[in-house]
Amino acid sequence: MLRYVQPPAKRHKVAKMWLRYNYQKCGYGATLYVRNQGPRVLGTAWDTKLLLLTWELQAPTAIKTQAVKKKRRI
């Protein structure tokens, strides 16, 4: 649907607003999909600024640690 927005400057603005709205709301799969399909869908409206905004779509996750229940003997 975004590919039908004309001219490319308006398409760029709409994509930028969408990426800012979805800041840290998407999962890993959605982030990859946007990053891979963005240039194809947006065409000339895709640039480095939009690529940088895709990096912030996924919320950071804390490193998961597992407690040692029993030490192994070697």
C-alpha positions as CSV (number, residue, x, y, z in Angstrom):
1,M,0.0,0.0,0.0
2,L,2.9,2.3,0.7
3,R,4.2,1.9,-2.8
4,Y,1.2,3.8,-4.2
5,V,1.8,7.0,-2.1
6,Q,3.2,9.6,-4.5
7,P,5.5,11.6,-4.7
8,P,8.5,9.8,-3.2
9,A,9.1,12.6,-0.7
10,K,5.6,12.0,0.8
11,R,6.2,8.3,0.8
12,H,9.5,8.9,2.7
13,K,7.7,11.0,5.2
14,V,4.9,8.4,5.8
15,A,7.5,5.7,6.2
16,K,9.5,7.8,8.7
17,M,6.3,8.5,10.8
18,W,5.5,4.8,10.8
19,L,9.0,3.8,11.9
20,R,8.9,6.4,14.7
21,Y,5.5,5.2,15.8
22,N,6.6,1.6,16.0
23,Y,9.8,2.4,18.1
24,Q,10.7,-0.7,20.0
25,K,7.3,-2.4,19.4
26,C,8.2,-5.0,16.8
27,G,9.6,-8.5,17.1
28,Y,12.7,-9.9,15.4
29,G,10.8,-11.2,12.4
30,A,9.0,-7.9,11.7
31,T,12.3,-6.0,12.0
32,L,14.0,-8.2,9.5
33,Y,11.0,-8.0,7.1
34,V,10.9,-4.2,7.2
35,R,14.7,-4.1,6.7
36,N,14.6,-6.5,3.8
37,Q,11.5,-5.3,2.0
38,G,11.9,-1.5,2.6
39,P,14.1,-0.8,-0.4
40,R,11.8,-2.8,-2.7
41,V,8.6,-1.2,-1.5
42,L,9.8,2.4,-1.0
43,G,12.1,2.5,-4.0
44,T,13.7,6.0,-4.3
45,A,12.3,7.0,-0.9
46,W,14.5,4.5,0.9
47,D,17.7,6.1,2.4
48,T,20.1,5.8,5.2
49,K,17.9,7.7,7.7
50,L,15.1,5.1,7.3
51,L,17.6,2.3,7.6
52,L,18.8,3.8,10.9
53,L,15.2,3.9,12.2
54,T,14.8,0.2,11.4
55,W,17.5,-0.6,13.9
56,E,15.3,0.7,16.7
57,L,12.1,-1.3,15.8
58,Q,13.0,-4.1,18.1
59,A,13.2,-3.5,21.9
60,P,16.5,-4.5,23.5
61,T,16.3,-7.7,25.5
62,A,18.3,-8.4,28.7
63,I,20.9,-11.1,28.6
64,K,19.4,-14.2,30.1
65,T,21.6,-16.1,32.6
66,Q,21.0,-19.5,34.0
67,A,21.8,-20.4,37.5
68,V,24.1,-23.4,38.1
69,K,22.1,-26.0,40.0
70,K,24.8,-28.5,40.5
71,K,28.5,-28.3,39.7
72,R,29.8,-31.0,37.3
73,R,32.9,-32.9,38.3
74,I,35.4,-33.4,35.6
